[in-house]
C-alpha cells in the first residue's frame, strides 16, 4: 500500500535501508527530517531514495562516533534541501565560474528499427569503441551515428557495442527487465550483501578521539579504487568523516579533472600501474597499512589483478572491503561495464519516466550513483562498528542495478509532487534556495563552487578538511598519523 502522510513519506525507505545494513531497528528514531516538499520530483520516489540513503549513512557515522568516543548516540538531522542539492552536485559545480560538461555528444538516446538504445561515450576510449562497432571513423559526427543506429535492431547493437568493448543498452520496461536473465540475477540478492571474509583478526581498536569534532573515521586509512560518481561519493563521505583516503587510478585510463573537482574533496589522488612490478610493490605497501578498500570496477577485472576480496583479506586480515559494480557480481552481465544512465535504461526506469510521446526519460538526478554511494559509505561504517566488537574481516557488496530494483519495486511511497511548471531545476521548490547548501572554496585548480555534504549529525563535521587537488598528482603514501 502506498504511504501518503508526510511523516511516513519522509521516513519511508530509511528502515528498509538500515535493516539491509544490519543496523539495530530502534536507532532510526534518532533521525529527524526537515526541508520542503517537491524536490527531485519524478514518477518514481527519487527523493525518498535520496533521503533514506543519506539518513542511514549519517546514522552509521553517528553510531561509529558513539562507539569510538564512548558517548551517547548523536542525533541525526536530514535536510531535504541539502540532500537534493548534493544529489545533483555535479550540476552545481563551477570551476572559476565555468560549468563542466557532463555528457559527450555520443552519450544519448538513439532511435533504432525496433526501439531505443542508450549509449555512453564520455571517455575517449569508449567513444572509439562505439564508433568501431558502428563501422564509423574517428571523425564521425552524431548525425553519422544516428543514421547507422537507425538502421539496426536494439539488441543487435547492444551486443555489437559490448563485443567491441563499448557501452550501449537497449531500453526495457520494468517487466522486460524482470524477465531478463540479468534482471533475475539481480533479484536474487538483497539491496546490500554483508558477509565475513573468513580471515581471522582481533576486534578493531579504533583510534582515540582528537579535537572537538566527532570524526568517526579519523585515523583510518582507505584505499579508493573507484571512478566516476558512486564509488567516489562513498569515499568522499569517508574523507568527510576523518579518514585518510587515497584514490588510486591506472595511469593509462583517462579521468576527468572536472569530475574529480566534484568528488575529490578531502582525498588525495595518485596513479599506479598494478601490472608493473614497481606499481604492485607500492600498492602492497599501502595495503599492508590499510583499514578499508573500496572498489568500483567490474569484479572480473579486479580478480585478475589479485584484488578479489578474499585475496585482499588474506594479505591484510581485519580489512573491510566494500565492492560496487553496475550490474552485480553474477549473471550474464556480471562482467559488463555500466554507468547510472545505462542502468536506468536497462532496468525500466527510463520507460517509467518516459515523455508523452514515448521518448525514454531519466531521473532528475543520477540517483542510482549518489544513493548507492551513500549506502556504500554506510556499509563501511557499519562494518567498522561491528569489527570493534567482534573482529574479523568484512565484505559489503552493492550494485547500481540492485538500487534500481529497490527504487522501482520496494520503495512504496508516493513520489514527490512536481515543482513549479516549466522548471528544469530538480531542486526547485517553494521555500528552497539551493544556494544555502553551496559554498565557494579555493583549490589548486581554481575557485570552486560546490555542494556541501548532506551527511549531518550532532557534533559531526560540516565540510571537508581539504579541497580536491589535481587528479593523479599525489605520492602513493599514507599521511603520517597516530595509529591505535
C-alpha distance (Angstrom), angle and dihedral (degrees) to the residues before:
residue distance angle dihedral
X1 . . .
X2 3.81 . .
X3 3.81 114.2 .
X4 3.80 113.7 -131.5
X5 3.81 113.9 170.4
X6 3.80 117.2 96.2
X7 3.80 98.1 -116.9
X8 3.79 93.5 51.3
X9 3.81 89.8 42.0
X10 3.80 89.9 58.8
X11 3.79 95.9 44.7
X12 3.80 97.6 41.0
X13 3.74 110.5 119.5
X14 3.80 97.3 14.4
X15 3.79 94.3 92.9
X16 3.81 90.2 45.2
X17 3.79 93.0 51.4
X18 3.80 93.5 43.3
X19 3.81 90.9 51.2
X20 3.82 89.5 49.8
X21 3.80 87.4 55.5
X22 3.81 91.9 51.4
X23 3.81 94.6 -113.7
X24 3.80 125.2 156.6
X25 3.84 106.9 -96.4
X26 3.80 97.4 -133.6
X27 3.79 93.3 60.8
X28 3.80 93.6 74.4
X29 3.81 88.0 72.3
X30 3.82 86.5 74.6
X31 3.82 90.1 68.9
X32 3.80 121.2 94.3
X33 3.79 125.2 -171.8
X34 3.79 133.5 -146.5
X35 3.79 140.2 164.9
X36 3.80 139.8 82.0
X37 3.80 126.5 -63.4
X38 3.78 123.3 -116.0
X39 3.82 100.1 58.9
X40 3.82 121.6 137.8
X41 3.80 88.7 5.6
X42 3.80 115.3 -166.2
X43 3.79 141.3 135.4
X44 3.80 88.2 -94.4
X45 3.85 122.3 59.1
X46 3.80 95.8 -100.4
X47 3.79 95.1 152.4
X48 3.82 90.7 52.9
X49 3.81 89.4 53.5
X50 3.80 92.0 47.5
X51 3.79 94.4 45.8
X52 3.81 93.6 46.2
X53 3.80 96.4 48.9
X54 3.80 93.0 49.2
X55 3.81 90.8 44.4
X56 3.81 94.7 54.7
X57 3.80 91.3 43.8
X58 3.80 90.9 53.6
X59 3.81 90.9 45.1
X60 3.81 91.7 50.4
X61 3.81 88.8 50.7
X62 3.79 91.6 49.3
X63 3.82 90.7 47.7
X64 3.81 92.0 52.9
X65 3.82 91.0 45.6
X66 3.79 90.2 53.2
X67 3.79 91.2 48.4
X68 3.80 97.5 48.6
X69 3.82 97.2 39.9
X70 3.82 97.2 37.0
X71 3.80 92.9 -126.6
X72 3.81 131.9 132.7
X73 3.79 113.9 -83.6
X74 3.83 106.1 -81.5
X75 3.78 117.1 -122.9
X76 3.80 115.1 -103.7
X77 3.80 122.5 -141.2
X78 3.80 123.1 -166.0
X79 3.80 116.7 -162.8
X80 3.79 112.0 -163.6
X81 3.79 90.9 -153.7
X82 3.80 92.5 55.3
X83 3.81 91.1 45.1
X84 3.81 95.1 49.9
X85 3.80 91.9 46.3
X86 3.80 92.0 49.7
X87 3.82 91.6 49.1
X88 3.81 89.1 62.1
X89 3.80 94.7 36.0
X90 3.80 92.1 133.5
X91 3.81 89.8 59.6
X92 3.80 93.1 51.5
X93 3.80 94.2 47.6
X94 3.80 116.6 113.1
X95 3.80 124.8 -179.5
X96 3.81 109.4 -159.7
X97 3.79 85.8 -25.9
X98 3.81 94.9 -50.0
X99 3.81 121.2 124.3
X100 3.83 111.8 -139.5
X101 3.80 120.1 -126.9
X102 3.80 111.0 -112.4
X103 3.81 104.3 -170.5
X104 3.80 131.7 33.1
X105 3.84 121.0 -131.2
X106 3.82 92.6 -101.9
X107 3.83 93.1 51.0
X108 3.81 100.8 90.3
X109 3.81 148.3 84.2
X110 3.81 119.3 -64.8
X111 3.80 130.2 -167.7
X112 3.80 114.2 -124.0
X113 3.80 131.8 -175.0
X114 3.81 91.1 -88.6
X115 3.79 108.6 20.9
X116 3.79 143.6 -40.6
X117 3.80 132.5 -39.6
X118 3.80 126.3 -162.2
X119 3.80 119.3 -155.1
X120 3.79 132.6 -169.7
X121 3.80 117.5 -153.8
X122 3.80 105.7 150.0
X123 3.79 93.2 125.7
X124 3.83 117.1 66.0
X125 3.81 94.1 -125.3
X126 3.80 91.3 51.8
X127 3.82 90.1 50.5
X128 3.80 90.5 51.4
X129 3.79 92.5 50.3
X130 3.79 92.8 47.8
X131 3.78 91.9 52.1
X132 3.81 90.9 46.6
X133 3.81 90.1 53.8
X134 3.80 89.6 51.0
X135 3.80 92.4 48.7
X136 3.81 91.5 -116.7
X137 3.78 131.6 136.0
X138 3.79 126.1 -115.1
X139 3.81 89.7 -101.1
X140 3.81 94.0 56.9
X141 3.80 117.2 131.9
X142 3.83 128.6 -138.7
X143 3.81 86.7 -102.4
X144 3.81 89.6 57.5
X145 3.80 90.4 50.2
X146 3.79 91.6 47.0
X147 3.79 91.6 55.0
X148 3.82 93.0 47.1
X149 3.80 93.2 48.1
X150 3.81 95.6 44.2
X151 3.80 91.0 63.4
X152 3.82 96.6 55.2
X153 3.80 140.4 65.7
X154 3.81 122.0 -100.5
X155 3.79 97.9 -122.2
X156 3.79 92.8 45.3
X157 3.80 91.0 52.4
X158 3.79 92.7 45.0
X159 3.78 92.2 55.1
X160 3.80 94.9 40.9
X161 3.80 92.6 52.8
X162 3.80 91.2 45.6
X163 3.82 90.8 50.8
X164 3.82 88.5 53.7
X165 3.81 91.3 52.0
X166 3.80 94.7 -105.6
X167 3.79 132.9 119.8
X168 3.79 127.4 -107.0
X169 3.80 134.4 131.6
X170 3.78 134.4 -170.1
X171 3.79 115.7 -119.3
X172 3.80 113.4 -109.5
X173 3.78 137.4 179.8
X174 3.82 118.8 -118.0
X175 3.81 89.7 -103.3
X176 3.79 91.9 50.8
X177 3.81 90.2 50.3
X178 3.81 91.5 49.3
X179 3.81 88.7 53.6
X180 3.80 92.2 47.3
X181 3.80 116.4 97.8
X182 3.80 92.0 -121.7
X183 3.79 92.2 47.9
X184 3.81 88.5 53.4
X185 3.82 90.4 49.6
X186 3.81 91.0 52.2
X187 3.81 91.1 48.5
X188 3.81 90.8 58.4
X189 3.82 91.1 67.7
X190 3.81 133.1 66.6
X191 3.80 123.1 -119.0
X192 3.83 90.1 -95.0
X193 3.79 125.1 19.7
X194 3.81 113.8 -152.3
X195 3.79 123.0 -175.2
X196 3.78 144.7 152.8
X197 3.78 115.8 -105.8
X198 3.78 94.1 -146.9
X199 3.79 97.1 -120.6
X200 3.80 109.9 130.4
X201 3.79 116.7 -125.8
X202 3.82 133.2 155.4
X203 3.81 121.0 -109.6
X204 3.79 110.3 -67.1
X205 3.80 115.8 -101.1
X206 3.76 106.1 -141.6
X207 3.83 116.2 -145.5
X208 3.78 115.1 -102.6
X209 3.78 118.8 -100.1
X210 3.80 117.0 -90.7
X211 3.80 124.2 -171.8
X212 3.78 133.2 0.7
X213 3.77 99.8 -66.4
X214 3.78 125.3 81.5
X215 3.80 101.9 -119.7
X216 3.80 104.8 173.5
X217 3.82 95.1 -172.9
X218 3.81 97.3 43.6
X219 3.80 113.0 135.6
X220 3.82 92.9 18.9
X221 3.79 121.7 119.3
X222 3.79 122.1 -139.6
X223 3.80 127.2 -168.6
X224 3.80 107.3 -151.9
X225 3.81 113.0 -155.3
X226 3.80 96.6 168.0
X227 3.79 139.5 110.6
X228 3.81 142.4 -161.9
X229 3.86 112.9 11.5
X230 3.83 121.1 -41.7
X231 3.80 100.0 54.4
X232 3.82 94.5 37.2
X233 3.83 90.0 50.6
X234 3.82 88.8 54.7
X235 3.79 94.1 49.3
X236 3.81 92.0 41.4
X237 3.81 86.1 57.8
X238 3.81 92.7 48.9
X239 3.81 87.9 51.3
X240 3.81 89.6 51.9
X241 3.80 88.0 55.3
X242 3.80 93.0 54.3
X243 3.81 106.2 -89.2
X244 3.79 122.3 141.0
X245 3.82 98.5 -121.9
X246 3.80 119.8 -168.4
X247 3.78 115.5 -173.7
X248 3.81 115.8 -151.5
X249 3.79 123.1 -161.4
X250 3.77 132.8 174.6
X251 3.82 109.2 -105.6
X252 3.82 91.4 -135.0
X253 3.83 94.0 58.2
X254 3.82 114.4 82.9
X255 3.78 118.4 -130.5
X256 3.77 131.9 -170.0
X257 3.78 116.1 -114.5
X258 3.79 87.5 -156.8
X259 3.82 90.8 58.6
X260 3.80 90.1 47.2
X261 3.80 89.5 52.5
X262 3.81 87.5 62.5
X263 3.81 100.7 42.3
X264 3.82 103.2 24.9
X265 3.81 98.2 80.6
X266 3.79 114.1 133.7
X267 3.81 93.5 5.5
X268 3.77 140.2 97.6
X269 3.79 123.6 -135.6
X270 3.80 132.2 -147.3
X271 3.80 138.9 162.8
X272 3.80 126.3 -127.6
X273 3.77 130.3 174.5
X274 3.79 101.1 -139.4
X275 3.79 89.6 -169.3
X276 3.80 91.4 64.6
X277 3.79 125.8 77.9
X278 3.80 94.2 -123.7
X279 3.79 93.4 46.1
X280 3.77 92.2 49.0
X281 3.80 92.0 47.8
X282 3.81 90.4 53.0
X283 3.80 91.8 47.4
X284 3.79 93.6 50.3
X285 3.80 90.5 50.5
X286 3.81 89.5 53.2
X287 3.81 92.4 45.5
X288 3.81 91.0 52.5
X289 3.82 89.0 66.2
X290 3.80 100.0 32.2
X291 3.80 124.8 114.3
X292 3.81 98.1 -171.4
X293 3.80 135.8 25.3
X294 3.80 117.9 -165.2
X295 3.82 117.2 -168.4
X296 3.79 130.3 -171.6
X297 3.78 104.7 174.4
X298 3.79 130.0 100.6
X299 3.82 107.7 -72.4
X300 3.81 93.0 -125.3
X301 3.80 92.2 54.5
X302 3.80 92.4 54.0
X303 3.79 95.8 41.7
X304 3.81 90.2 57.6
X305 3.80 88.6 57.9
X306 3.80 93.1 51.8
X307 3.80 91.7 -103.7
X308 3.80 98.8 121.4
X309 3.82 110.0 134.6
X310 3.80 93.3 -112.3
X311 3.80 91.8 51.2
X312 3.80 92.2 48.5
X313 3.81 92.8 49.7
X314 3.79 91.5 47.1
X315 3.79 89.6 57.2
X316 3.82 93.4 39.6
X317 3.83 111.5 28.9
X318 3.79 112.9 -158.3
X319 3.79 93.2 36.3
X320 3.80 124.1 145.3
X321 3.81 111.2 -142.5
X322 3.81 119.8 -167.2
X323 3.79 113.2 -169.9
X324 3.79 125.6 -165.2
X325 3.80 130.9 -178.5
X326 3.79 137.6 161.1
X327 3.81 101.7 -118.8
X328 3.81 104.3 17.2
X329 3.78 133.9 -100.6
X330 3.80 98.4 -74.8
X331 3.78 141.7 34.8
X332 3.80 126.8 67.9
X333 3.81 91.6 -61.2
X334 3.80 95.8 47.4
X335 3.80 90.3 107.8
X336 3.82 96.3 44.8
X337 3.77 128.0 107.9
X338 3.77 118.0 -121.3
X339 3.79 146.4 170.3
X340 3.79 134.8 -159.0
X341 3.82 93.1 -97.8
X342 3.81 91.5 53.5
X343 3.81 94.6 45.6
X344 3.81 89.7 52.0
X345 3.81 89.1 55.7
X346 3.81 98.9 43.6
X347 3.81 96.0 46.3
X348 3.81 96.0 50.3
X349 3.79 99.9 -104.2
X350 3.81 91.3 118.2
X351 3.81 89.4 52.4
X352 3.81 92.3 50.9
X353 3.80 90.4 49.1
X354 3.84 94.1 44.0
X355 3.79 121.3 136.9
X356 3.79 123.4 -113.3
X357 3.81 92.2 -91.3
X358 3.80 92.0 55.0
X359 3.80 97.6 -103.8
X360 3.83 107.3 146.7
X361 3.79 115.0 -106.1
X362 3.78 137.1 -156.0
X363 3.77 138.9 -134.0
X364 3.82 116.4 -93.5
X365 3.80 88.5 -110.8
X366 3.79 137.3 20.0
X367 3.76 83.0 -97.9
X368 3.81 96.9 161.7
X369 3.80 89.0 59.2
X370 3.78 97.6 43.7
X371 3.80 95.7 38.7
X372 3.79 93.7 48.2
X373 3.81 88.7 47.0
X374 3.80 92.6 58.0
X375 3.82 91.0 44.2
X376 3.81 89.2 51.1
X377 3.81 91.8 52.5
X378 3.80 90.0 46.5
X379 3.80 90.8 51.8
X380 3.82 90.2 53.8
X381 3.80 92.3 48.8
X382 3.81 92.6 48.4
X383 3.80 90.7 48.6
X384 3.80 90.5 52.7
X385 3.81 90.5 51.0
X386 3.80 91.5 50.1
X387 3.80 91.7 46.5
X388 3.79 90.4 55.0
X389 3.81 87.1 64.3
X390 3.79 105.6 32.5
X391 3.80 108.3 16.1
X392 3.79 121.0 -149.0
X393 3.78 130.3 112.3
X394 3.79 122.5 -70.2
X395 3.81 138.4 -152.0
X396 3.80 126.6 -164.4
X397 3.81 118.7 -173.5
X398 3.81 125.9 -165.5
X399 3.80 135.8 166.1
X400 3.78 134.4 -165.4
X401 3.81 88.9 -128.7
X402 3.81 90.6 56.8
X403 3.80 90.5 52.0
X404 3.81 88.5 49.2
X405 3.80 90.6 53.4
X406 3.82 90.1 50.4
X407 3.80 90.5 51.9
X408 3.80 94.8 47.6
X409 3.80 101.4 39.3
X410 3.80 113.5 16.4
X411 3.82 108.5 36.3
X412 3.80 95.8 85.6
X413 3.78 98.1 -176.4
X414 3.77 130.9 113.6
X415 3.82 111.6 -98.7
X416 3.78 120.9 -113.4
X417 3.81 115.2 -81.9
X418 3.79 114.8 -104.0
X419 3.79 118.8 -88.7
X420 3.82 125.7 -124.6
X421 3.81 112.9 -37.9
X422 3.79 113.9 -92.8
X423 3.80 96.2 14.7
X424 3.81 119.5 138.7
X425 3.80 94.0 -170.8
X426 3.83 110.6 98.4
X427 3.80 89.9 -160.1
X428 3.82 94.0 54.4
X429 3.79 112.5 114.0
X430 3.79 135.7 137.6
X431 3.79 109.2 -80.6
X432 3.80 95.3 15.1
X433 3.78 124.6 110.4
X434 3.83 111.8 -178.4
X435 3.81 89.2 -158.0
X436 3.81 87.8 75.4
X437 3.78 88.0 68.7
X438 3.80 98.3 43.7
X439 3.78 130.3 85.6
X440 3.79 137.8 -176.4
X441 3.80 118.3 -128.3
X442 3.79 134.5 178.0
X443 3.81 113.5 -123.4
X444 3.82 138.9 170.8
X445 3.81 88.7 -96.7
X446 3.79 97.7 47.2
X447 3.76 140.5 -79.3
X448 3.80 110.9 -32.1
X449 3.77 130.0 -156.7
X450 3.77 105.8 -160.1
X451 3.78 144.2 162.3
X452 3.78 117.3 -96.1
X453 3.82 119.3 -122.9
X454 3.82 114.0 -87.1
X455 3.83 94.5 -154.9
X456 3.79 105.2 103.2
X457 3.80 137.1 167.0
X458 3.80 134.1 155.8
X459 3.80 110.6 -74.4
X460 3.80 93.0 7.0
X461 3.81 130.2 123.9
X462 3.79 121.3 -77.1
X463 3.80 99.1 -163.6
X464 3.79 141.5 11.7
X465 3.79 119.4 -82.9
X466 3.81 94.0 -130.2
X467 3.81 137.4 22.5
X468 3.81 121.2 -121.1
X469 3.78 115.8 -81.9
X470 3.77 131.3 -156.0
X471 3.78 110.9 -52.5
X472 3.80 116.0 -103.5
X473 3.81 97.6 2.6
X474 3.81 102.6 108.3
X475 3.79 125.3 97.4
X476 3.83 116.9 -100.6
X477 3.80 92.8 -113.2
X478 3.77 138.6 103.2
X479 3.77 121.4 -109.2
X480 3.82 112.8 -104.1
X481 3.80 107.1 -98.6
X482 3.77 142.4 155.1
X483 3.79 110.9 -94.5
X484 3.81 125.6 -154.4
